[in-house]
Amino acid sequence: MVILRCCLLFAVFIHSSPPLVNAQYLLDTVLRPGATATNVRGLATAIYHFTTDLHKKILESNADGNVFFSPTSIYVALAMLYAGSGGETKTQLASALHLEAFKDESEFYESIKILVQTLSSTKKNYTLNMANRLYGQKGFQFIDEYLKKTEEYFGAELETLDFKTDPSGSRSQINKWVARITSDKITELFPEDAITTDTVLALANAVYFNASWLYKFHEKDTKPETFSAAGDQKIQVPMMHLLQSKGLRYSKSDDLGFQLLQLPYIDENISMIIALDDQNNEFNSLLRARVIDGPWNETVHETTDLGIRLSLPKFNLQQTIDLKDTLEALGMKNLFQSAHLSGIAESAELELSEAYHKAYIAVGESETEAAAATGTLIMLTSSFVFTEEVIDFIVDRAFLFLVVEKTTGSILFFGHIKNPLKSN
């Protein structure tokens, strides 16, 4: 059995028409309407559903811990596998990737191409890069059509290595590429002994993000405050503070029990969305619930005109996820056993052996820098005089955050923070 090594990595040193009835609020009012790039609204929908599916499965084995990953990174890496799959493997990947959001495969691949090009293009005021790479065994015969497809749509070039005689050196070479793309925030994606003499192909996806907040926090205003962690534990965390007169998008639903606040980065093309659940901190009503009796705009109240007084923990998080069990739980059951990957190589029976994902994020007063994900919040204290209501958005309990690229509607990073002091 020839083994296919797959690396799933995301790294970061980091309205249109009325909302539809029976649709998720985040998807239909934030992600999909904001996706202005051609043919990417289906991709925004697919990545959103993939995110909520993955979050749910990860929580089943990590109920009390922090969760952090890059949905877009994992999605793109799996899409590269889909491009070489067939039979039941292709069917299972199509279901997990929610390809029902596209009218056909052509639209799917074109959307991926637009996403990769958008995230890889040069930015003026911030840094955001996405890169894909294939590493193949020297002398192994890969199908030309697969290599053409991964290069055209994913921008993934094939680099040959000698896994057979030098697995350790090959691992080092791949990890160096990952470290370079992520500004040394992810330095060892593949652990020791992950690459073996049976490895013939490694797929890698890396993302790097670094940006300043549009509205910055002041370090002098950061001070220890109480945070309710998992298990009703009360802890002291460094809490940042920001007072902003207007311009922040705030949403609240008393019926569904959640609050949302969008914090834009410097050119407003990327934002961090922070979510609080007023009911049980499980966020089911926000991520999955559907409105049956009326449209979202009758259930959720939004404003950008009121003053916001924000308190947000300063945190950093690094997480390593072995995706094998999680992907199997999502329905990709034969991917690691009897995979049908004949679109990659005809002359050998391939098997996916491992799937790794590493992510890093640091959220502070002035910027966000991350590998596989970074979020930095900065507090700004102001002398504004408010004549209208001021909304207190106090993040003193478990919260979700999403870093979203607006033109594609893609979720670059997703986190569920239950204890800001734990870096995992």
C-alpha positions, 0 to 999 in steps of 0.5 A: 500500500502506497501512503498519501500524506496530507497536510492540512494547515492554516497559518496566520501571525494574524446588505443587499436583499432582505435576509431569507426566512429559514437561514442562518443569520451569520451566513445570510446577513454577513458572509454571503451578502458581503461576498462581492467577488464573482461566483464566490457566494456558493463557496461562502455558503459551503465554507460556512456549513463546513465550519459549523460541522467541524466545530460541532465534531471537535467539541464532541472530543474537546467539550471544555477546551478552547477550539481554534482552526482555519476553516478555509485552510482545511477546506482548500486542502480537502478540495485538493484531495477531492480533485483527485478522488473518485467513487465513494471517496469523492461522494463523501468528500463532496458531502463534507465540502457541501458541494450542493452549494454549486451548480456544477464542478466547474463553478466549484473550481472557479470559486476556489481559484478566485478565493486563492487568488484573492487571498494571495494578492498583494495588499496595501495596508495589511498582509494576507497570503495563502499558498498551496504546495504539492510535495511528491516522491521523486520518480513517482508517476502522477497523473498530468491532469491532476497536476494541471488542475491543482496548479491552475485552480489552487496555484499548487506547484509540485516539488519533488523530494526523496521520501524513500531514502531521506524521509527526515530531510523531506519533512524538514524541507516541507516544514521550512516552507510552511515556516516561511509562509507563516513567518515562523509561527508554524515551524513544525507542521509535520511532527517527527516520524510523520513522513516515512519511506512509504510517503509519496505525496504531501499536500500543504496549505498555509495562510498568513495574516497580519493587520492592525485594527481600524479602531485601536485599543490603548495598552494603558487601559488594559487591566485584570478583570474577571472572566467566567471560564468553563466549569463556572471557574472565575479567573482574572484575565488581561481585559482590553477596553475600547470606546467607539462613538459609531461605526461598529456593526452591532447585532442582538436577538433577545429571542435567540439569545445572542449578540454580535459585534464586528471589529474591522481591520485597518482597510475594513476588508477583513473583520473579526466578528465576536459572538456572545451567547446569552443563554448557554454559551453553546451558540447553537441558535447563532450557528445552526438555528433557523427562523421559522416564523419570520425573517431575520430582520424581524428577529435580530436588531442591528445598528451602526449608529450607537456608541459601543463600550467594548471589553475584550480579553487579550489572548493568544492560542496555539492549537494542533489538531489531528484531523483523522478522527474528526474527518471520519466523523464528518462522513469521510470514512473511507478516506483513511482506509480504502480511499479511491484516489485514482485521479492522482496516480493510476499505477499505485493504490493510494491511502491517506495516512494522516491529516494535520492542522496547526493554528496560532493566534495572538490578539492584543491592543494594536494588531492581529498576527497569527499562524493559521490564525492570529487575532489582536485587539487593541483598546482605544479610550476616547473622550467622546460625549454621547448623546445617544444610548451606549451599548456595553459589549462585555466579553467576560465569558465564553465567546466565538470569534470569526476572522472574515475576508469580505470580498469572498465571504470566507472564514479565515479563522474560527475560534471558540474561547472558553479560557483566554489564559490557556494557550493549549 
